[in-house]
Structure formats: structure tokens, C-alpha cells
Amino acid sequence: MFQLFRSLLSGGTGRSLARGLLPREFGLLEGGRIVKVKIRRNPRYLALKIESDKTFERKIFLNNVWRSLTKLYGEYGASKAGVALVEYEPEKGFAVLRCENEALTMVRAALATLTSIGEKRVAVHVLAISGTLRALRKKLSRGAEGLSESGGF
């Protein structure tokens, strides 16, 4: 079985074409075997301000983000984004969303197209983006200090 697989990869020439034919998550043929490689994901965290007259449940908000992503990029593109809601405070109109680094621009575009949830108008603004939750909280605290000094909030 392995010999058949190996001959298919080499194209019958004896040279390995594994680099171009194997999926990305499988490494090269090393010592006559396939080595599975872990792909490291680089998440990004987005702090969001949700402006609306009505508060929404966590599940409803996340479903609408997914719907917006699917409309713009299809199911395949939306699945590549890896969107998850980390924190959600509907009373304050604040949320933290996690997505893949490669899909950051896709997620930002989808959030910009999110204009209504149900019958209620909504606007979603990205306040800050960071690679870790700790750094995101630092950015937000620095931003809140600057706004309070300048008369905002």
C-alpha cells in the first residue's frame, strides 16, 4: 500500500513530488513516512463597540456576524475566519471577537456591512486590535484615559 502511494507521489520517476501534492498539514516524506505537522494559528482579538437602541443576546449577535461573513465570502471564506465571541457585554455595547490573522480584513469588512440585527439598526465599530487579550486590554485602558482627558466619554 505504501509503495503504491509512494509511486503515485513520485509520478513513477522515483523522485518525490510530495511537496506539491500533499495537503499543507502533512509534512514532507521523511525517511519513507509522512510526518504530520502542526500549523500554528495566529489569532487576533478585536474590541468592538456596538451602537444600537436595543441589546441583543450573545448568540443572536454572533449568528449575525457569521451571516455577514457568509454573505460576503461564502461558507468556505467564513470558515477560514475562525470567528468566536470571547467577551460580550450587551448593556455596555462592548464585545471582543477572536479571528484568524489571515482573515482579519475579511472580518473587518463583514463587521462594516452589519447594519441591522432583526428589525433594529446597528453599527459596529472596531476600537482596537491586538494579538493577545492582555495587550488588547492595555490598549483599551490607554485609549479610555486619553478620551476622558480630552472630554470624551
PELIN-V102986 format. One record per run of one state. SS is the DSSP state (hx for helix, st for strand, lp for the rest). FROM is the first residue (numbers start at 1). LEN is the number of residues. If there is no record, write none. Layout:
ss={SS/SS}
from={FROM/FROM}
len={LEN/LEN}
This chain:
ss={lp/hx/lp/hx/lp/st/lp/st/lp/st/lp/hx/lp/st/lp/st/hx/lp/st/lp/st/lp/hx/lp}
from={1/2/11/18/22/26/31/33/37/43/53/58/82/84/90/94/101/114/116/118/120/131/133/150}
len={1/9/7/4/4/5/2/4/6/10/5/24/2/6/4/7/13/2/2/2/11/2/17/4}
